Amino acid sequence: MEKVRLGIIGVGNMGSGHISNIELHKSCPEITVTAVADINPARLDWVKENIGDHVALFDDAEKMMDSGLIDAVLIAIPHYGHPVYAVKAFERGLHVMCEKPAGVYTKQVREMNEAAKKAGVVFGMMFNQRTNHIYRKMKEIVSSGEMGEIKRTNWIITNWYRPQAYYDSGAWRATWSGEGGGVLLNQCPHNLDLWQWICGMPVKVSSQMQFGKWHDIEVEDDVTTYVEYANGATGVFVTTTGDAPGTNRFEISLDGGKLVAENDKLYMWKNDVFEREFSATNTIPFGCPKSEKTEVETDGKNEQHVGVLNAFAGRILHGTPLIAEGCEGINGLTLSNAMHLSAWLGKTIELPFDEDLFYDELMKRVKTSRRKENVASVYADTSNTYNSK
């Protein structure tokens, strides 16, 4: 195999963006899109008009999987369908790249991960923010242990602003039945993945959230969460789609200083003595460890979706590493599920939580969920290689 023959399920904003990156911008030399599937004829027409007749068009994803035209699938449909079609692909021996989130509830994603393991194919998650040089460097520093244990994490990620028109652009958007959640399930899977990738998973989660506070939607658009880690460290995660302008500041306090990522820069304050050691030996009542602030040098690379796809092809063709293994998608989803469960029940949730209880609570909301009507399809800007869901 010289190139991976890719079939894309779903030609909405993300699906059309991936098609454009591969076929129009030629950013993925080891991948070719040979087929797409979508239940909306207008989206298939978009592919024919913008990409050409060399891509086979299907109105049924399983027919595409059975066509013999593809080696792998990229799943870019509403969230509930991610595990469903991943499992169908695994059953056919097809490699899978899944858009975020891995699914809506962990119980279903756990089953997906088992199916992937049994199939023995390549399974990747589209966690494109892991390619960002700032977050890669943060993980490198934290994992090295050079600054000691984490004491506190704080992420204010409120620059996910979305106007009402965004939510009105798809019948499934911002509904319990179509999307399974709001900002936590659509925008923040990237941040939740990075948070746990860099800092590890907490053991307790306590969350307050507002549902439809800033928009005419039924799901959460304003969230404040407090977590505790096994080593006694704490963390806060604040997000919304209602702030303009918003903020993106990720701060990690450690025994040896702190890291702050903001405005595409990474800063380090490094103590000359670790705080615990200083506190135990210092005799001055108002003493404080001396620290030096520096801007951390990075490699500057930020390959985003293209980087994830090229790594996916590399694993299939050459056995090289993925950006994110598919089985890792359950981690960030565990965080968002715990946040929802905490807000719904009004109490702190310990991990691991009761997955059946979460599912039951989610289904209560799905039963009364409402879908929008007379919505317009949204496609990617084919002149731009970076698009958001």
C-alpha atoms as one frame of an Amber mdcrd trajectory, in Angstrom:
protein
   0.000   0.000   0.000   1.502   3.314  -1.102  -1.373   5.519   0.005  -4.177
   5.104   2.504  -7.543   5.084   0.761  -9.748   7.056   3.108 -13.527   7.115
   3.317 -15.082  10.025   5.208 -18.364   9.612   7.058 -20.061  12.999   7.336
 -19.481  16.049   5.120 -20.369  18.839   7.507 -17.981  21.495   8.739 -15.284
  19.091   9.933 -15.714  16.483   7.211 -15.516  19.051   4.437 -12.484  20.604
   6.133 -10.630  17.280   6.137 -11.569  16.651   2.506 -10.243  20.092   1.582
  -6.977  19.555   3.449  -6.377  16.241   1.711  -7.723  16.817  -1.793  -7.555
  20.587  -2.400  -4.577  21.687  -0.301  -2.662  18.407  -0.835  -1.465  18.522
   2.765  -1.546  14.751   3.321   0.665  13.092   0.671   0.075   9.550   1.945
  -3.728   9.795   1.990  -6.286   9.968  -0.774 -10.030  10.393  -0.283 -11.644
   7.692  -2.393 -15.174   7.775  -0.973 -17.515   9.795   1.220 -20.839   9.013
   2.837 -23.587  11.369   3.969 -27.359  11.083   4.298 -27.794  14.637   2.968
 -27.720  14.745  -0.878 -26.659  18.406  -0.820 -23.463  17.488   0.972 -22.656
  14.823  -1.593 -23.258  17.423  -4.295 -20.749  19.682  -2.498 -18.121  16.955
  -2.797 -18.814  16.417  -6.486 -18.691  20.127  -7.249 -15.607  20.940  -5.181
 -13.525  17.761  -5.355 -14.545  16.032  -8.572 -15.860  12.715  -9.881 -12.939
  10.590  -8.646 -14.497  10.346  -5.164 -17.263   7.746  -4.830 -20.438   9.058
  -3.188 -22.596   7.011  -0.810 -25.804   7.775   1.067 -25.074   4.914   3.461
 -21.842   4.578   5.446 -22.013   0.786   5.665 -22.306   0.512   1.886 -19.155
   2.622   1.635 -17.385   0.360   4.136 -18.381  -2.707   2.103 -17.394  -1.177
  -1.250 -13.776  -2.308  -1.249 -12.763   1.273  -2.107 -11.317   2.218   1.275
  -8.708   1.083   3.792  -9.736   3.451   6.586 -12.573   5.694   7.693 -12.670
   9.133   9.256 -15.810   9.610  11.352 -17.085  13.204  11.388 -20.773  12.943
  12.258 -22.768  13.983  15.353 -21.347  12.605  18.591 -23.637   9.686  19.338
 -22.635   8.066  16.052 -18.884   8.069  16.685 -18.685   4.737  18.577 -21.445
   3.180  16.462 -19.630   3.605  13.163 -16.219   2.983  14.666 -17.379  -0.461
  15.784 -18.875  -1.160  12.341 -15.538  -0.249  10.773 -13.586  -2.416  13.216
 -15.824  -5.369  12.373 -14.768  -4.958   8.742 -11.064  -4.661   9.514 -10.909
  -0.982   8.596  -8.612   1.517  10.318 -10.422   4.344  12.122  -9.771   8.026
  12.786 -12.486   9.442  15.022 -13.369  13.089  15.445 -13.708  14.346  19.005
 -15.330  13.516  21.305 -14.916   9.747  21.365 -18.612   9.516  22.166 -21.245
  10.925  24.486 -21.017   8.486  27.392 -18.108   6.399  28.649 -19.992   3.110
  28.752 -20.402   3.198  24.971 -16.806   4.341  24.400 -15.498   1.532  26.596
 -17.246  -0.937  24.280 -15.728   0.842  21.266 -12.241   0.531  22.741 -12.737
  -3.195  23.313 -13.862  -3.628  19.701 -10.761  -1.772  18.487  -8.492  -3.952
  20.586 -10.124  -7.106  19.235  -9.875  -5.914  15.612  -6.171  -5.092  15.858
  -6.406  -2.177  13.422  -5.089   1.387  13.736  -7.385   3.556  15.844  -6.700
   7.265  16.341  -8.483  10.254  17.887  -8.553  13.669  16.225  -6.954  15.482
  19.165  -5.242  18.027  16.925  -4.356  20.354  19.805  -1.791  17.797  20.960
   0.298  18.957  17.997   0.489  22.499  19.412   4.058  23.358  20.403   2.961
  25.105  23.600   1.052  22.131  25.008   3.680  19.632  23.876   6.309  21.624
  25.750   4.135  21.869  28.859   3.722  18.107  28.904   7.448  17.613  28.407
   8.306  19.850  31.375   5.667  18.427  33.711   6.469  14.813  32.800  10.205
  15.335  33.274   9.723  16.037  36.980  12.191  18.917  36.862   9.673  21.190
  38.596   8.374  18.644  41.055   4.791  17.628  41.765   1.753  19.557  40.587
   0.068  21.594  43.335  -2.659  23.383  41.388  -4.025  23.587  37.843  -6.182
  26.413  36.494  -7.587  26.668  32.987  -9.804  29.566  32.002 -10.868  28.704
  28.475 -13.632  31.151  27.561 -12.605  32.072  24.010 -14.903  29.453  22.493
 -17.463  32.179  21.735 -20.398  31.090  19.585 -23.346  33.318  18.522 -26.893
  32.045  18.305 -26.511  31.643  14.530 -23.944  28.913  15.137 -26.386  26.890
  17.213 -29.111  27.445  14.643 -26.924  26.010  11.850 -27.656  22.360  12.663
 -30.713  20.554  14.029 -28.494  18.334  16.196 -26.434  21.154  17.699 -26.776
  21.939  21.404 -29.428  19.279  22.038 -29.281  16.353  24.446 -30.593  13.983
  21.784 -28.347  15.175  18.961 -25.120  16.286  20.617 -25.317  14.934  24.146
 -24.017  18.144  25.684 -22.841  21.651  24.929 -19.480  23.351  25.319 -18.012
  20.314  27.118 -18.937  17.906  24.314 -18.301  20.137  21.303 -15.584  22.697
  21.944 -13.819  21.520  25.114 -12.922  17.893  24.317  -9.598  19.353  23.134
  -8.968  21.158  26.404 -10.180  18.315  28.598  -7.888  15.946  26.716  -4.912
  18.291  27.086  -5.696  18.902  30.763  -5.539  15.198  31.607  -2.730  14.483
  29.104  -0.471  17.035  30.764  -1.661  16.955  34.399  -3.184  13.489  34.826
  -6.684  12.471  35.840  -8.263  13.808  39.043 -10.023  11.614  41.588 -12.868
  13.979  42.530 -14.954  16.351  40.390 -17.386  19.042  41.537 -19.094  21.152
  38.888 -21.549  24.016  38.579 -23.024  24.714  35.162 -25.722  26.755  33.487
 -27.879  25.341  30.716 -28.858  27.782  27.980 -27.692  30.747  30.018 -26.346
  32.792  27.101 -28.131  31.139  24.149 -31.470  29.608  23.213 -30.204  26.049
  23.722 -30.953  23.209  26.151 -27.393  22.166  27.029 -24.582  23.764  29.026
 -22.927  26.967  27.814 -21.308  28.054  31.103 -19.226  25.742  33.339 -17.069
  26.084  36.459 -15.456  22.905  37.808 -13.252  22.126  40.795 -11.201  18.904
  40.918  -8.896  17.127  43.356  -5.953  14.899  42.428  -4.642  11.847  44.247
  -1.544  13.708  45.489  -3.659  16.429  47.097  -3.342  18.920  44.232  -6.448
  20.830  43.147  -7.663  22.283  39.880 -10.238  24.616  38.393 -11.661  24.515
  34.860 -13.822  27.402  33.622 -15.407  27.538  30.183 -18.266  29.118  28.242
 -19.386  29.945  24.718 -20.899  33.224  25.898 -17.880  35.470  26.578 -16.657
  37.977  23.992 -13.816  38.637  24.164 -12.803  35.452  25.925  -9.667  34.232
  27.657  -7.416  31.220  27.200  -5.019  30.964  30.153  -3.685  27.605  31.345
  -1.647  27.758  34.538   0.075  24.885  36.348   1.605  25.519  39.779   4.251
  23.032  40.845   6.571  22.601  43.809   9.376  24.123  41.768   7.498  27.086
  40.253   4.760  27.505  37.661   3.959  27.360  33.970   1.555  29.721  32.211
   0.330  29.298  28.639  -1.413  32.347  27.206  -1.489  34.225  23.894   0.521
  31.503  22.143   3.390  31.931  24.606   4.671  29.703  27.391   6.229  31.251
  30.476   8.045  29.543  33.321   8.714  30.793  36.838  11.383  28.486  38.286
  12.112  28.580  42.028  15.686  28.326  43.217  14.393  26.003  45.977  11.255
  23.843  45.827   8.444  25.418  47.849   8.027  22.521  50.294  11.721  22.460
  51.085  11.800  26.247  51.463   8.816  26.298  53.798  10.341  23.565  55.963
  13.744  25.249  56.316  13.073  28.996  56.039  13.091  31.024  59.291  11.855
  34.375  57.924   8.095  34.878  58.586   7.440  36.592  55.250  10.133  34.772
  53.288   9.459  33.499  49.789  11.506  31.354  47.388  13.315  33.352  44.742
  12.180  32.575  41.215  13.298  33.426  37.709  10.804  34.086  34.918  11.624
  33.033  31.358   9.750  32.581  28.117  10.120  28.910  27.268  11.565  28.137
  23.863   9.598  25.668  21.750  10.019  24.199  18.279   7.142  26.393  17.029
   5.416  23.550  15.193   1.617  23.430  15.197   0.442  20.975  12.543  -3.137
  20.607  13.805  -5.560  18.361  11.846  -3.094  17.740   9.039  -0.487  16.557
  11.522  -2.937  14.093  13.060  -3.909  12.712   9.648  -0.320  12.385   8.476
   0.563  10.527  11.675  -2.470   8.270  11.099  -1.191   7.400   7.638   2.292
   6.922   9.054   1.061   4.370  11.578  -0.829   2.424   8.896   1.971   2.499
   6.315   5.133   2.568   8.431   4.188   1.727  12.009   5.146   5.183  13.327
   3.384   6.772  16.356  -0.061   8.355  16.326  -0.657  11.795  17.794  -3.352
  10.285  20.037  -4.323   6.646  20.392  -8.049   6.091  19.959  -8.381   4.383
  23.334  -7.293   7.630  25.032 -10.501   9.367  23.996 -12.287   7.972  27.042
 -10.188  10.070  29.446 -11.451  13.536  28.543 -14.963  12.126  28.151 -14.725
  10.729  31.679 -14.075  14.272  32.877 -17.013  15.799  31.005 -19.362  12.979
  32.074 -18.316  13.490  35.698 -18.858  17.248  35.356 -22.360  16.735  33.994
 -23.221  14.170  36.643 -21.975  16.473  39.398 -24.071  19.381  38.094 -27.167
  17.228  37.592 -27.001  15.625  41.045 -25.593  18.630  42.888 -22.748  16.736
  44.530 -19.062  15.825  44.188 -18.379  12.844  41.926 -15.552  10.409  42.650
 -13.752   8.672  39.783 -14.476   6.085  38.603 -18.158   7.015  38.668 -21.297
   4.952  38.127 -21.554   4.781  34.323 -25.078   3.331  34.414 -26.247   6.213
  36.601 -24.777   8.733  34.158 -26.488   7.029  31.228 -29.841   7.008  33.022
 -29.560  10.719  33.854 -28.581  11.539  30.272 -31.522   9.582  28.866 -33.921
  11.532  31.090 -32.810  14.667  29.260 -32.800  13.016  25.855 -36.478  12.116
  26.274 -37.482  15.786  26.541 -34.936  17.071  24.026 -36.099  19.290  21.178
 -34.654  19.504  17.669 -34.482  22.654  15.573 -36.151  23.009  12.183 -35.292
  24.905   8.980 -31.541  24.888   9.568 -28.846  25.512   6.961 -25.920  23.178
   6.351 -22.477  24.530   7.183 -19.362  23.607   5.226 -15.747  24.392   5.812
 -14.078  27.399   4.263 -12.004  25.553   1.661  -9.427  28.342   1.649  -8.575
  27.613   5.307  -6.842  24.504   6.617  -8.071  24.957  10.185 -11.761  24.647
  10.993 -13.724  24.154  14.178 -16.722  21.901  14.618
